[in-house]
Amino acid sequence: IKIAAQNNVKISLFFVPVHSRYLKWENGKQFFNELKLINEILTKTDINEVVYFNNFNIINKDIAYFEHDVSHMNYDAGVLIEEDLKNNVPKLGIKITKQNQDAQLSKLKMIYEEN
């Protein structure tokens, strides 16, 4: 991270989407582990933002965006993710920053319950 900053390289950290069945598996074990990891990253590192794509968006809900299982997205999903990452305001993902992490993580927990 420090070397990147010294060389004016912006680091984008994002979590690739998995299917909603995987997010709900074992009472959301994967989902809640990811939220915990995001909290640790933003709290304990110099990384200022994470874009999270496991917010039960169109990719998460449609198995057609995955290869042969529920955790490996296909090319079409990759195109959507790339578009989202190029925008400063994601349409599919959720941008979580050091400033909004509490609110965004709470929002994600509510979204999980609704799905």
Secondary structure, DSSP 8 states (H G I E B T S, - for coil): -HHHHHTT----EEE----HHHHHHHHHHHHHHHHHHHHHHHHHSS--EEEE--SS-HHHH-GGGBSSSSS-B-HHHHHHHHHHHHSSS-SSSEEEETTTHHHHHHHHHHHHHH-
